[in-house]
Amino acid sequence: MKQNFFIFLFFGFIFLSSSQTEYPQNYFQSPVDIKIAIAGTFGELRNNHFHSGIDIKTRQKMNVPIYSSQEGHLARIKISSKGLGKALYIEHPNGFTTVYAHLNNFNPEIEKLVKNQHYKLKKNEIDFSLENDTFKINKGELIAFSGNTGSSTGPHLHFEIRNTETQNIINPMLFNLPILDTSFPIIKSILIYHPNGAKQVVELEAINKNTYRNPSIIKINGPFQFAINTYDLLDAAPNKNGVYSIDLYINDSIYYQNTMETFGFYETRYINSHLDYATLQQSGEKFQKCFLDSYNKLSTNKIHTNQKIGESLESGQHIIKAIVKDSYNNQSILNFYFEYNEEKINNNKNQKNIIHANKVFEFDTLNCKIYLPNYSLYHDTHFSYKEIIDPKLDFPLFKILDDTIPSHKNFIISIKPKNLKKELRKKTIIAKYSDNNYSYIESKWSNDMITGKTNSFGIFTILIDTIKPLISYQNLSKSEISFVIEDKLSGIKDYHGKIDDKWVLMEYDYKTNLVKHIFDKPHNYDKKKFTIKVTDKVNNTNSMTIKLN
């Protein structure tokens, strides 16, 4: 009997360790001395990655004091205009590391250490480690002040807890930090993958504050798949946050489980397989698949199977139950009823021009070459390519697959331009074209072709960048001098400042294009000159000199 066969196969499902590790409770104190309000949870669904920590609100203020959550030693300091911005890494004696990021500045002792390293290396952006006994930190010690540095969209503290040995990140909300959460996750809608290839969005009906159902019974004619659109709310802030776990049951038998307890940075791009990427690109809605693509190796998927829903079901009415939880065990339940009737559907697909995802794929024409490493795609995919001539452009457009298809790895594009003057080769770049905008792809000239690396498909072309970066003088005060720098095409590669011939530290905020030098003390540089030099990614340079009167 089919129903019994399904139960038998249940024991053949893939189970990873689904029991949660016991993490120390009340060991880490809050890194802020204000009430914790969360702007982003661990594992939250972000652009091309899962969120690796929690975002703690600082009441939209800069320079809120940040404290060490436990004793340990300062292990690493990183200063970057992107990513985590200014960040501190503290290793603790129990095998965990805490990370504090998007900081504005540090306590005086750390600030001095960092500044010395900047001037020693003559670099604006640095990343260095310290020996175990170099810099001891006490529990509750003031270490820094909150900010908005790096890829931050507003003042807050990004806080992580890592396994020191593996550097895997762990959900900080499992350590009993003082975070108030009595709110239930919201289950907004589901996405059905019908056997004929069609996708159907079903909006759900809320029965009460944590129970949902589909308004009418859905008829499905063959094995299918299921995705869910859900988010969490916390008590102290209105943000739509990520959920902790999703469990899916078919007629009370477990079918799928995903749990955001811990993962490695090397896994984070699997988010583009975990989500329905095409729907995300087209509508912005985030549907989490309750099944795995062939080459999705994300470890947070604790229970899964290669079977589609229905492969072991009798015809008739069945129920899918989805249980969605947050990190504090608040749970919401969806009861989804469907009428199942298996019909033979012709799913014979054109097997020509198929990219087999587990193999290297290469494509070569007179004008374009493509090299796609194995396991760049999450499943076998039909290859499509088109060369487009636009009379308004100097070079053709090359359409490679589609921007609704994600790539897990960088692939290589090589384009052979016609009638390109030799002296322009070093200024040639590959750019992705989308919505009438161009975005630079890391490119270099080699063997009569321009070659670039990217991890997103779409439309590409060649551009010539001979325009130097823009510099505009902004302000001079007793404490700092500032400029706005921009590059419209390839982007900023390097920036540095000098007072007369002496290198000085510059801080760059790419979000506002503002770069500044903070004087050691109220400046007294009469008859001295400040020079800023900016270089773009094809080595066009520009400079400006200001008298410090």
C-alpha positions in Angstrom: 0.0 0.0 0.0 1.3 3.5 -0.9 0.6 5.0 2.5 2.6 2.3 4.3 5.4 2.6 1.7 5.7 6.3 2.7 6.1 5.4 6.3 8.7 2.9 5.5 10.7 5.4 3.5 10.5 7.8 6.4 13.2 5.8 8.1 15.4 6.4 5.0 15.2 10.1 5.3 18.4 12.0 5.8 18.7 13.1 9.5 21.4 15.4 10.6 21.8 15.9 14.3 18.6 17.8 15.1 19.0 18.0 18.8 20.2 21.5 19.9 23.5 21.8 21.7 23.4 22.9 25.3 25.0 26.4 25.3 26.1 28.1 28.5 23.3 30.2 30.0 24.0 33.5 31.7 27.7 33.3 30.8 27.7 36.2 28.3 26.3 39.5 29.5 24.6 42.1 27.3 27.2 44.1 25.3 25.1 47.3 25.8 23.8 48.9 29.0 20.4 49.8 27.5 17.4 47.5 26.9 18.1 45.2 24.0 15.9 45.8 21.0 16.7 43.6 18.0 16.8 44.9 14.5 18.0 41.6 12.9 18.1 38.0 14.1 20.6 35.2 13.5 20.1 33.4 10.2 17.9 36.2 8.8 17.5 36.1 5.1 19.8 38.7 3.6 21.1 39.5 0.1 23.3 36.5 -0.9 23.9 35.5 2.7 22.3 34.5 6.0 22.8 37.0 8.8 25.6 35.8 11.0 24.7 37.5 14.3 22.1 39.7 15.9 21.7 43.4 15.3 21.2 45.4 18.5 19.5 48.8 18.1 21.2 51.8 19.6 18.2 54.1 19.5 19.4 55.5 16.2 22.4 57.0 18.0 26.1 56.8 17.5 28.7 56.3 20.2 26.6 54.2 22.6 29.1 52.4 24.9 29.9 48.8 24.0 31.1 46.4 26.7 32.8 43.0 26.5 30.3 40.3 27.2 32.9 38.2 29.1 36.5 38.1 30.0 39.0 37.0 27.4 41.7 38.5 25.2 41.5 40.7 22.1 42.3 38.3 19.3 41.7 40.3 16.1 40.9 43.8 14.9 39.6 44.6 11.4 39.0 48.0 9.8 37.2 48.0 6.5 35.0 50.4 4.5 32.7 47.4 3.6 31.4 44.4 5.5 31.6 44.7 9.3 33.3 48.1 9.2 35.3 48.6 12.4 35.2 45.3 14.3 36.7 43.7 17.4 37.1 39.9 18.0 37.4 38.7 21.6 38.3 35.1 22.4 37.0 33.7 25.7 38.4 30.8 27.8 35.4 28.6 27.2 36.0 28.2 23.5 33.8 31.0 22.2 34.6 34.2 20.4 32.4 37.3 20.5 32.4 39.8 17.6 31.4 43.5 17.9 31.0 45.3 14.6 30.0 48.5 12.7 31.8 50.4 15.6 32.5 54.1 15.4 35.7 54.0 17.5 37.4 52.1 20.3 38.4 52.8 23.9 41.6 54.9 24.1 43.9 51.9 24.6 42.6 49.9 21.7 42.3 53.1 19.6 46.1 53.7 20.1 46.9 50.2 19.2 44.9 50.4 16.0 46.3 53.8 15.0 49.8 52.6 15.4 49.1 49.6 13.1 47.6 51.9 10.5 50.7 54.1 10.5 53.1 51.2 10.6 51.6 49.7 7.5 50.5 53.0 5.9 47.1 51.4 5.2 43.6 52.8 5.7 42.1 49.4 5.9 43.7 46.7 8.1 43.1 43.3 9.5 45.5 41.9 12.1 45.6 39.3 14.9 47.1 39.5 18.4 48.8 36.9 20.5 46.8 35.4 23.4 48.5 37.3 26.2 48.9 40.6 24.4 45.7 42.3 25.3 43.6 41.0 28.2 39.9 42.1 28.4 37.7 42.0 31.5 34.0 41.1 31.6 32.0 44.3 31.3 35.0 46.3 30.2 34.2 49.3 27.9 35.8 48.3 24.6 34.2 50.6 22.0 31.4 52.9 20.9 28.7 52.0 18.4 28.6 53.3 14.9 27.5 52.9 11.3 30.7 51.8 9.7 31.0 49.3 6.8 27.9 47.8 5.1 25.5 49.1 7.8 22.3 50.9 6.9 21.9 52.7 10.2 23.6 53.0 13.7 23.5 49.7 15.5 25.7 47.0 17.0 26.2 43.8 15.1 27.0 41.1 17.7 28.2 37.5 17.0 29.2 34.5 18.9 31.5 32.0 17.2 33.1 28.7 17.9 36.7 29.7 18.3 38.2 26.6 16.8 36.0 26.3 13.7 34.9 29.9 13.4 31.4 28.7 12.8 28.8 31.2 13.9 26.2 30.3 16.6 22.9 31.9 17.3 23.5 34.4 20.2 19.8 34.1 21.2 20.5 30.6 22.5 22.8 32.0 25.3 20.0 33.5 27.4 20.9 37.2 26.7 18.3 39.6 28.1 16.0 39.8 25.1 12.3 39.9 25.5 10.3 37.9 23.0 6.7 36.8 23.5 5.6 37.4 20.0 4.6 34.6 17.5 6.1 34.2 14.0 3.9 35.3 11.1 3.1 32.9 8.3 2.2 35.0 5.4 1.8 32.7 2.4 3.0 29.5 0.8 4.3 28.6 -2.7 3.3 25.4 -4.4 5.4 23.9 -7.1 2.9 21.9 -9.2 4.0 18.9 -11.2 3.5 20.7 -14.5 6.1 23.3 -13.5 3.7 26.0 -12.6 4.1 27.9 -9.3 1.1 28.9 -7.2 1.2 31.5 -4.4 -1.5 30.8 -1.7 -2.3 33.6 0.7 -3.2 32.3 4.2 -6.0 32.9 6.6 -5.2 33.6 10.3 -7.5 31.7 12.6 -5.9 33.3 15.7 -2.6 35.0 16.6 -0.5 31.8 15.9 -2.7 29.5 13.8 -3.1 29.6 10.0 -4.9 27.7 7.3 -5.5 27.9 3.6 -8.9 29.4 2.8 -9.9 26.6 0.4 -8.7 23.1 -0.3 -6.1 23.1 -3.1 -6.2 20.4 -5.8 -2.9 19.0 -6.8 -2.5 16.4 -9.6 0.8 14.7 -8.9 4.0 14.9 -6.7 4.8 18.5 -5.8 7.0 20.7 -3.6 6.3 23.4 -1.0 7.8 26.7 0.2 6.8 29.1 3.0 6.9 32.8 3.4 7.3 33.6 7.1 9.0 36.0 9.4 9.3 36.7 13.2 8.5 39.7 15.4 10.1 40.6 18.7 8.5 42.6 21.5 10.8 45.6 21.6 10.9 46.5 17.8 8.6 46.3 14.8 11.3 44.8 12.4 10.4 41.7 10.4 13.1 39.2 11.5 14.2 35.8 10.6 12.6 32.7 12.2 14.6 30.0 14.0 13.1 26.8 12.7 10.6 25.3 10.2 9.2 21.8 10.6 7.0 20.3 7.9 4.8 17.3 8.5 2.8 15.3 5.9 -0.1 13.6 7.6 1.8 13.9 11.0 5.0 12.3 9.6 8.1 14.5 9.6 9.1 15.5 6.1 11.5 18.4 6.4 13.3 20.5 9.1 15.5 23.5 9.0 17.0 25.0 12.2 19.1 28.2 12.4 21.3 27.1 15.3 24.8 27.3 13.7 26.5 27.4 10.3 29.8 28.1 8.6 30.6 31.2 6.6 31.4 28.9 3.7 27.8 27.8 3.6 26.1 31.2 3.6 25.7 31.6 -0.1 23.4 28.5 -0.1 20.7 31.0 0.8 20.2 31.4 -3.0 19.1 27.7 -3.1 17.3 27.8 0.2 15.1 30.6 -1.1 13.0 30.6 -4.3 15.6 32.8 -6.0 13.5 33.5 -9.1 10.5 34.6 -7.1 12.8 36.8 -5.0 14.2 38.5 -8.0 10.8 39.0 -9.6 8.7 40.1 -6.6 11.0 40.6 -3.6 9.0 37.9 -1.7 11.2 35.4 0.3 9.8 31.9 0.1 11.9 29.3 2.0 11.9 26.0 0.3 10.9 23.0 2.4 13.0 20.7 0.2 16.5 20.6 -1.1 17.8 21.3 -4.6 20.2 18.6 -5.8 23.4 20.4 -4.7 22.2 22.4 -1.8 24.6 21.4 1.0 23.4 23.8 3.7 23.9 22.1 7.1 20.9 23.8 8.8 18.6 21.4 6.8 18.4 18.8 9.5 15.8 16.5 8.0 15.1 16.1 4.3 14.3 13.6 1.6 14.7 13.2 -2.2 11.0 12.3 -2.5 8.5 14.9 -3.5 5.3 15.3 -1.6 2.8 12.9 -2.9 5.1 10.2 -4.3 3.9 7.9 -1.6 0.4 9.1 -1.0 -3.0 7.7 -1.9 -5.4 9.9 -3.8 -7.7 11.8 -1.5 -7.5 14.6 1.1 -4.3 15.1 3.1 -2.8 17.7 5.4 0.5 19.5 5.6 1.4 20.9 9.0 4.1 23.6 9.2 5.4 24.5 12.6 7.4 27.8 12.6 9.4 28.7 15.8 11.5 31.6 16.9 14.6 31.3 19.1 12.4 31.6 22.3 10.1 28.7 21.3 7.2 30.9 20.4 5.5 28.9 17.6 2.9 29.4 14.9 1.2 26.5 13.1 -0.1 26.2 9.5 -2.6 23.5 8.7 -2.7 23.2 4.9 -5.3 20.9 3.4 -5.0 19.6 -0.2 -6.8 17.2 -2.5 -4.3 14.8 -4.1 -5.0 13.0 -7.3 -2.0 11.5 -9.2 -2.1 12.0 -12.9 0.4 11.1 -15.5 2.1 14.3 -16.7 4.5 14.5 -19.5 7.6 16.1 -18.0 9.9 15.2 -20.8 12.2 18.2 -21.1 14.6 19.1 -23.9 17.8 17.5 -22.8 19.9 19.5 -25.3 22.2 22.3 -24.0 21.9 21.1 -20.4 24.5 22.3 -17.8 25.1 19.3 -15.6 25.7 21.0 -12.3 28.2 18.5 -10.9 30.5 19.0 -13.9 32.6 21.9 -15.3 30.8 23.6 -18.1 32.6 25.5 -21.0 31.2 27.4 -23.9 33.2 29.1 -26.7 32.3 31.3 -29.6 34.5 33.6 -31.7 33.5 36.5 -29.5 32.8 35.0 -26.0 34.1 32.3 -23.8 32.4 31.0 -20.6 33.9 28.8 -17.9 31.5 27.6 -15.2 33.1 25.5 -12.3 31.3 22.4 -11.2 28.7 22.8 -8.4 28.2 26.5 -9.4 24.5 25.6 -10.0 22.2 23.9 -7.5 20.6 21.6 -10.1 20.9 20.8 -13.8 19.9 23.8 -15.8 19.2 24.5 -19.5 21.9 26.7 -21.0 20.9 29.8 -22.9 23.1 32.3 -24.7 22.4 35.3 -27.0 24.6 38.0 -28.5 22.7 41.2 -29.0 23.7 44.1 -31.2 22.5 47.5 -29.9 23.3 50.4 -32.4 23.6 52.8 -29.4 26.5 50.8 -27.9 30.0 50.4 -29.1 30.1 46.7 -28.2 27.6 43.9 -28.3 25.6 42.7 -25.3 26.0 39.0 -24.2 23.1 37.4 -22.4 24.2 34.4 -20.4 21.4 32.4 -18.8 19.1 34.7 -16.8 19.4 36.8 -13.7 16.7 34.7 -12.0 19.2 31.8 -11.9 21.7 31.9 -9.0 25.3 30.9 -9.2 27.0 29.6 -6.1 30.5 30.2 -7.4 32.3 32.8 -9.5 32.4 31.9 -13.2 34.6 33.4 -15.9 33.6 35.4 -18.9 36.0 36.3 -21.6 35.0 38.7 -24.4 37.0 39.5 -27.6 36.3 43.1 -28.6 36.6 44.2 -32.2 38.4 47.3 -33.3 39.7 48.2 -29.9 42.8 50.4 -29.8 45.7 48.9 -28.1 46.2 51.8 -25.8 42.7 51.4 -24.4 43.1 47.7 -23.4 44.1 48.7 -19.8 41.0 50.8 -19.5 38.7 48.1 -20.7 36.2 46.4 -18.3 33.3 44.0 -18.4 30.1 45.3 -16.9 26.8 43.8 -16.1 23.9 45.6 -17.6 20.6 45.8 -15.7 17.7 48.3 -15.6 19.7 50.8 -17.7 22.6 50.7 -15.2 26.1 49.2 -15.5 27.9 47.5 -12.6 31.6 46.7 -12.8 33.0 43.2 -12.9 36.5 42.5 -11.8 38.3 42.4 -15.2 41.7 42.1 -16.8 43.2 42.0 -20.3 44.7 38.7 -21.3 45.4 36.9 -24.7 43.5 39.5 -26.8 40.4 39.2 -24.6 39.0 41.0 -21.6 38.3 38.4 -18.9 36.1 38.9 -15.8 34.7 37.0 -12.8 31.2 37.2 -11.5 28.7 35.1 -9.6 25.5 36.5 -11.2 24.1 35.7 -14.6 22.4 38.2 -16.9 23.5 40.6 -19.7 27.1 41.7 -20.0 29.1 44.1 -22.3 32.4 45.9 -22.6 33.0 49.4 -21.5 36.0 51.7 -21.7 36.8 53.7 -18.5 39.1 56.6 -19.1 37.4 59.0 -16.6 39.3 59.7 -13.5 37.5 59.7 -10.1 35.7 62.8 -8.9 37.0 64.6 -5.8 35.2 67.5 -4.2 36.4 69.4 -1.1 33.8 69.3 1.7 35.0 70.9 4.9 37.9 71.9 7.0 37.6 72.4 10.8 39.9 72.3 13.8 39.2 68.6 14.2 39.0 67.2 10.6 39.2 67.7 6.9 36.7 65.9 4.6 36.1 65.3 0.9 33.5 63.5 -1.3 35.0 61.0 -3.7 33.1 59.1 -6.5 33.8 57.0 -9.5 30.9 56.5 -11.9 32.1 53.3 -13.6 34.8 50.9 -12.3 34.7 52.2 -8.7 37.1 53.3 -6.1 40.2 51.0 -5.6 42.4 53.2 -3.4 42.5 56.5 -1.5 45.1 58.1 0.6 46.0 61.4 2.1 49.2 63.3 3.0 50.1 66.4 4.9 53.0 67.7 2.9 54.8 64.4 2.2 53.7 62.5 5.3 51.1 59.8 5.0 48.0 60.3 7.2 45.1 58.0 8.0 41.8 58.5 6.1 38.4 57.1 6.9 36.0 56.3 4.1 32.2 55.8 4.2 31.3 54.4 0.7 27.6 54.8 1.6 27.9 58.6 1.6 31.1 58.8 -0.5 32.6 60.8 2.4 36.3 60.4 3.2 38.0 62.3 6.0 41.1 62.7 8.1 40.7 63.4 11.8 43.6 65.5 13.2 45.4 64.2 16.2 44.7 67.5 18.0 43.1 70.8 16.9 45.2 71.4 13.8 47.9 73.9 13.7 49.3 73.3 10.2 49.9 76.8 8.9 51.7 76.8 5.6 51.2 73.0 5.2 49.2 71.3 2.5 46.8 68.4 2.6 46.8 66.2 -0.6 44.2 63.5 -1.3 44.8 61.0 -4.1 42.1 58.6 -5.4 42.5 55.7 -7.8 39.8 53.7 -9.6 39.9 50.0 -10.5 41.5 50.6 -13.9 44.1 53.0 -12.4 42.7 56.3 -13.4 43.8 58.7 -10.7 42.9 62.1 -9.5 44.2 64.3 -6.7 43.4 67.5 -4.9 45.6 69.8 -2.6 44.2 72.1 0.0 46.1 74.6 2.0 45.7 74.2 5.8 45.3 77.8 6.8 
